[in-house]
Structure formats: structure tokens, C-alpha cells
């Protein structure tokens, strides 16, 4: 019926074991080493990504801090410029006020002088007005 030849069976087993050993040394071992190296590389990349994420968070926090400081500094500069402008405006206003007061005082002084001159001229011309008035009354 079925003839099994022990020599062929033994030869086939030896060849199978040799092929398995050769595949193990040439294919499976390098393939497993490559897979282990790849897994290790992925772990390192994940660790680096987490480290980079922490670095990015730190840089983002630092950038926010710098922006906050810049806003504070800008507000201080704006406040200082506002105060300086207010001081300059107040000084100009005070100068203009003093100038107007001086002009007003000169105007009042000139007005008083004109009033005094007009009064003196009217007092000096009073006898002439009296004579003119008497002449008018007598002509009526």
C-alpha cells in the first residue's frame, strides 16, 4: 500500500531542518532584529515628541510672559507720554493765561488812562459847554 522509505523520510527531515536553520539565520533573525530596532526607534521618537511638546509648552509660556511684559511696558510708556503731553499742555495753558492776564491788565491800564484823559478834556472843555449852553438857552 503505502511504501514509506526511511532514507527519503530522513533525507527530507534533514533538508527541512537545514532550510529552517538557514531561514532562521538569514531571514527570521534579521527580521526580528529589525522589528526590535524599529520598536526601540518608535519609543525614542515618542519620548522625543513628548520632550518637544514640553519644550513647546515652555516656549509658549515664555512667549506669553514676554507679551505680558511688553503690554505692561507699552502701558507704562503710554502713561508716561500722556503725562508728559499733559504737562506740556498745562504749561502752554498757564503761559497763555498769563499772557492774557498781562494783556488784560495793559488794556485796563490803557482804558483807565483814556478815561482819565477824556475826563480831563471834558473838564477843560466845561466852560465852553457852559457858554454854548447859555447861548442856546438865551436864543430860545
C-alpha positions in Angstrom: 0.0 0.0 0.0 1.9 2.9 1.1 5.6 2.5 1.0 7.5 4.9 3.2 11.1 4.9 2.7 13.1 5.7 5.8 16.1 7.1 3.8 13.8 9.5 2.0 12.0 10.4 5.2 15.3 11.0 6.9 16.7 13.0 4.0 13.5 15.1 3.8 13.7 15.8 7.5 17.3 16.8 7.3 16.7 19.1 4.4 13.7 20.6 6.2 15.8 21.2 9.3 18.6 22.7 7.2 16.1 25.0 5.4 14.5 26.1 8.7 18.0 26.7 10.2 19.1 28.7 7.1 15.8 30.7 7.1 16.2 31.4 10.8 19.8 32.7 10.4 19.2 34.6 7.1 15.6 35.8 7.4 13.9 35.5 10.7 16.8 36.7 13.0 17.5 39.9 10.9 13.7 40.4 10.6 13.2 40.1 14.3 16.2 42.4 15.0 14.8 44.9 12.5 11.4 44.8 14.2 13.0 45.3 17.7 15.1 48.2 16.4 12.0 49.7 14.8 10.1 49.4 18.1 13.0 51.0 20.0 13.2 53.8 17.4 9.5 54.4 17.8 9.9 54.6 21.6 12.7 57.1 21.2 10.7 59.2 18.8 7.7 59.2 21.2 10.0 60.3 24.0 11.5 63.0 21.8 8.0 64.1 20.8 6.9 64.4 24.4 10.1 66.3 25.2 9.5 68.6 22.3 5.9 69.0 23.4 7.2 70.1 26.8 9.7 72.4 25.2 6.9 73.9 23.0 4.8 74.4 26.1 7.7 76.1 27.9 8.4 78.3 24.9 4.7 79.2 24.6 4.6 80.1 28.3 7.8 82.2 27.8 6.2 83.9 24.8 3.1 84.7 26.8 5.3 86.1 29.5 7.2 88.3 27.1 3.9 89.5 25.5 2.6 90.4 29.0 5.8 92.2 29.9 5.6 94.1 26.6 2.0 95.1 27.2 3.0 96.4 30.7 5.9 98.3 29.2 3.7 99.7 26.5 1.1 100.8 29.1 3.9 102.5 31.1 5.2 104.3 28.0 1.7 105.4 27.0 1.1 106.7 30.6 4.4 108.5 30.6 3.7 110.0 27.2 0.2 111.1 28.3 1.6 112.7 31.5 4.3 114.5 29.5 1.8 115.7 27.0 -0.5 116.9 29.8 2.4 118.7 31.5 3.3 120.4 28.2 -0.4 121.3 27.6 -0.7 122.7 31.2 2.5 124.7 30.8 1.2 126.2 27.5 -2.2 126.9 29.0 -0.6 128.6 32.0 1.6 130.6 29.7 -1.4 131.6 27.5 -3.3 132.5 30.7 -0.5 134.7 32.0 -0.2 136.4 28.6 -4.0 137.0 28.5 -3.9 138.4 32.1 -1.0 140.7 31.1 -2.8 141.9 28.0 -6.0 142.4 30.1 -4.1 144.3 32.7 -2.5 146.5 30.0 -5.9 147.0 28.4 -7.4 148.1 31.7 -4.5 150.4 32.4 -4.8 152.0 28.9 -8.6 152.2 29.4 -8.1 154.0 32.7 -5.6 156.4 31.1 -8.0 157.1 28.3 -10.8 157.6 30.8 -8.6 160.0 32.8 -7.6 161.9 29.6 -11.3 162.0 28.4 -12.4 163.3 31.9 -9.6 165.9 31.9 -10.6 167.0 28.3 -14.2 167.2 29.3 -13.4 169.2 32.5 -11.2 171.5 30.4 -14.0 171.9 27.8 -16.6 172.5 30.5 -16.5 176.3 30.4 -17.0 176.2 26.6 -20.0 173.9 27.1 -21.5 176.2 29.7 -21.2 179.2 27.4 -22.6 177.3 24.5 -25.5 176.1 26.7 -26.1 179.7 27.9 -26.1 180.9 24.3 -28.6 178.2 23.3 -30.9 179.0 26.3 -30.8 182.7 25.6 -31.6 182.1 22.0 -34.7 180.2 23.0 
